[in-house]
Amino acid sequence: MVGVSLKNFSISFSDTKILEDVSFDVIQGEIVTILGPSGCGKSTILRSIASLQDEYSGEIFINDHCLINNGQKQCHKDIGYIFQDYALFPHLNVKENIEFALYKLKAIERQKRVDKLLKQFDLVEHRNKQIHELSGGQQQRVSIARVLAYEPKVILLDEPFSNLDSILRNKTKVWLKKLIKQMGLSAILVTHDQKEALSMSDKIAIIHNRKIEQFGTPKELFESPNSLYVANFLNRINSLPNELSLSLGVDVNEESVGVVPIDKISFSQSGVKASIEDISYCGDYYEVEVLLCDYENSSIFIKTTSIDELENSSECYLTINLEDIKVVKKSI
Ligand SMILES: Nc1ncnc2c1ncn2[C@@H]1O[C@H](COP(=O)(O)OP(=O)(O)OP(=O)(O)O)[C@@H](O)[C@H]1O
């Protein structure tokens, strides 16, 4: 069943078009991530779904109910919104924050639900603490528990991991993904982080120039990007000069370009002649920038684990395999 559906969603602010004809569905139990540059309208989509913004045209459906019906706004109680800064009530303790929206329930039922969430979110020992006494990760768990307390069917996550360090971030991602699946929620995640999008999502919507440039599973977008923009957004790739692609037997023209991931090019004894421009140490690998000598010194990057033979020489040769080159549109 479709949990959230956007149909021809468009929105402008003071004559500036932000989004145009955006349509996508989120099935129950599915995580859809919206990816795009800063200011492209990602949070505007979430705010509109949460009925915090209603200047849009087009339609938004939550479990088949349109949010604006005959010009009347219908707030939907099935939606939980998790904000980037958690938006917890600082004057209430952990337990009070979680039970805040449950005032309509009988005391005993309320108590039961809060106890279950405190346990589920590993917050039992912190139940009486004030918000400022919690770590960032604990605050985030309280913010998610508070939203799940009123049993939403749809969950909107706006950069939910941005305040967490990388270890806690990875742990929380796995935990939240499991939780969304177990509860059969329809989730929409907004993030800047491509890796996060690839690992968390069932589908990804990439926004570019006010529209969805591509919508599909992470694998589809990663392996078959339909444009240079999508390819660049999801992976570290090189755009090859068209003359080089043609010489390698790749069919490109003025509107298309051959792209190859930086880890698919290797150094060799012969092949495409290049000169070393820069070597950057990146922990368990190196990123080497080279200039392609025969192609107006176009620069490309190569990911390699060994630079032994490169350090004392400025000249090198590259092997680029035909099967690793994808042809994509320069832009849509
Ligand atoms: N209420 C508003 N009035 C006027 N302009 C707005 C309003 N809300 C958002 N905007 C503008 O719309 C654009 C999209 O904003 P939005 O917050 O959706 O971007 P975003 O993609 O979430 O960005 P970021 O990744 O930086 O958080 C921005 O240029 C923003 O300034």
The ligand as an SDF file (V2000), in Angstrom:
LIG
                    3D

 31 33  0  0  0  0  0  0  0  0999 V2000
    8.8290   30.1460    3.9730 N   0  0  0  0  0  0  0  0  0  0  0  0
    9.7220   30.4910    3.0340 C   0  0  0  0  0  0  0  0  0  0  0  0
    9.7180   31.6940    2.4660 N   0  0  0  0  0  0  0  0  0  0  0  0
   10.5870   32.0260    1.5030 C   0  0  0  0  0  0  0  0  0  0  0  0
   11.5470   31.2070    1.0220 N   0  0  0  0  0  0  0  0  0  0  0  0
   11.6190   29.9860    1.5710 C   0  0  0  0  0  0  0  0  0  0  0  0
   10.7240   29.5520    2.5930 C   0  0  0  0  0  0  0  0  0  0  0  0
   11.0380   28.2780    2.9130 N   0  0  0  0  0  0  0  0  0  0  0  0
   12.0840   27.9300    2.1370 C   0  0  0  0  0  0  0  0  0  0  0  0
   12.4350   28.9460    1.3190 N   0  0  0  0  0  0  0  0  0  0  0  0
   13.4970   28.9080    0.3030 C   0  0  0  0  0  0  0  0  0  0  0  0
   13.2520   27.7700   -0.5090 O   0  0  0  0  0  0  0  0  0  0  0  0
   14.4790   27.1220   -0.8490 C   0  0  0  0  0  0  0  0  0  0  0  0
   14.4250   25.6710   -0.4150 C   0  0  0  0  0  0  0  0  0  0  0  0
   14.5170   25.6090    1.0050 O   0  0  0  0  0  0  0  0  0  0  0  0
   14.6540   24.2270    1.7700 P   0  0  0  0  0  0  0  0  0  0  0  0
   14.7930   24.5200    3.2260 O   0  0  0  0  0  0  0  0  0  0  0  0
   13.5470   23.3280    1.3640 O   0  0  0  0  0  0  0  0  0  0  0  0
   16.0060   23.6920    1.1550 O   0  0  0  0  0  0  0  0  0  0  0  0
   16.8210   22.3520    1.4680 P   0  0  0  0  0  0  0  0  0  0  0  0
   17.0070   21.6320    0.1810 O   0  0  0  0  0  0  0  0  0  0  0  0
   16.1900   21.6020    2.5780 O   0  0  0  0  0  0  0  0  0  0  0  0
   18.2010   22.9990    1.9160 O   0  0  0  0  0  0  0  0  0  0  0  0
   19.3160   22.5060    2.9830 P   0  0  0  0  0  0  0  0  0  0  0  0
   19.8910   21.2400    2.4150 O   0  0  0  0  0  0  0  0  0  0  0  0
   20.3000   23.6190    2.9610 O   0  0  0  0  0  0  0  0  0  0  0  0
   18.6380   22.3160    4.3110 O   0  0  0  0  0  0  0  0  0  0  0  0
   15.5700   27.9540   -0.2020 C   0  0  0  0  0  0  0  0  0  0  0  0
   16.0860   28.8270   -1.1770 O   0  0  0  0  0  0  0  0  0  0  0  0
   14.8740   28.7060    0.8880 C   0  0  0  0  0  0  0  0  0  0  0  0
   15.5050   29.9310    1.1300 O   0  0  0  0  0  0  0  0  0  0  0  0
  1  2  1  0
  2  3  1  0
  2  7  2  0
  3  4  2  0
  4  5  1  0
  5  6  2  0
  6  7  1  0
  6 10  1  0
  7  8  1  0
  8  9  2  0
  9 10  1  0
 10 11  1  0
 11 12  1  0
 11 30  1  0
 12 13  1  0
 13 14  1  0
 13 28  1  0
 14 15  1  0
 15 16  1  0
 16 17  2  0
 16 18  1  0
 16 19  1  0
 19 20  1  0
 20 21  2  0
 20 22  1  0
 20 23  1  0
 23 24  1  0
 24 25  2  0
 24 26  1  0
 24 27  1  0
 28 29  1  0
 28 30  1  0
 30 31  1  0
M  END
$$$$
